[in-house]
Amino acid sequence: MLRNVKIIPVIMSGGAGSRLWPASRKAMPKQLLSLVTEDTMVQETAERLSGDLFHPPVFICNSDHAAPIREQMAAKGIKPGGIIVEPMGRNTAPCAVVAAIHAKVSDPEALILLAPADHHVTKPDAFRRAVAAAMTAAKNGYLVTFGIAPDTPHTGYGYIEQGDNISPGAYEVTAFKEKPNQETAQSYLDQGGYFWNAGIFLFSPEALLAEMEQFHPDVVEQATLAYQNAELGSNQINLDAEHFAACPSESIDYAVMEPTEKAAVVPADIGWNDIGSFASLHALKKSENGNAIKGDVIAYNTQDSLIETDGPLVTTVGLESIAVIVKDGSILVAKLDDAQDVKKIVETLKAGKRDDKL
């Protein structure tokens, strides 16, 4: 760890969690829910990013979620270092630029750890060690991402190809790979040196802004103006709507990580799961008989299934590998193998303007 250098954790809490409908809703998305432990996802994330290495966490969210985040942090005795409110979603590249600008004001010597609010990590100490290992590369101007060693040929994640060693525990990125087909994903596992892209980044404000200025100066310009013209409240920064709306909606991966020559990866065995579907939630929660059950449920001759209800009795007979979710008067029944397609239900509800169900 570098002496006297601290990290500002910037927790992005803008996702909708549409693949977890009806458990995850617009007003209360997955990061604000207790999905795996008694703590909510954002509480887990904030606690993971605490300790001597870190400044208090900064949150980037929409206006509807600022109050719940404050309440959930207060329940854990965590005082946010600030809450930055986005007037609308613009993906993660503008988030990263705003985080960099904010860090330059808060602590110009600090590094930024940009992390989603909705990941589950079973080895928080290993995660903090991986972050500490990444600090030298980040201080040397690299934009560091964290790579998860794949244990299955997953086709739902992007992959990172590891290159030469640049500092203890950190490596150049040879290439970012799009979500592969099954055959290609299996070849990555067989070859080794490929990692899932966890979507967690460590960088210095100067390095991020310099690379973004090179590849997307329009994002830097508008995000800077949105921050400079923000409305300031009590430990809250409401970004200017006009300028933030003018930011192109770009992910940090496409905007800068893929084109830059300063990308680095730190392999991290941290027990990571992004809980991107009911299938991944089932994998985390299932008991010895393969079922994960919550609420008033009678499951007869039912195996390898996820069944959760917030009230009404749910009964199943002779089923296998299904998800049954009952939440706030809505019911989902799906094959776990098709759980990624739950987002299609949300798209249908949006098209039908059924906002009361979203």
LINZIVEN-V384185 format. One line per field, one symbol per residue. ss: DSSP state (h for helix, s for strand, l for the rest). A space follows every 50 residues. Layout:
ss=???
This chain:
ss=llllllsssssssllllhhhlllllllllhhhllllllllhhhhhhhhll lllslllssssshhhhhhhhhhhhhllllllsssssllllhhhhhhhhhh hhhhhhllllsssssslllssllhhhhhhhhhhhhhhhhlllsssssssl llllllllsssssssssllssssssssllllhhhhhhhhhhllsssssss sssshhhhhhhhhhhlhhhhhhhhhhhhllsssllsssllhhhhhlllll lhhhhhhlllllsssssllllssllllhhhhhhhhllllllsssllssss llsllssssllllssssllslssssssllsssssshhhhhhhhhhhhhhh hlllhhhl
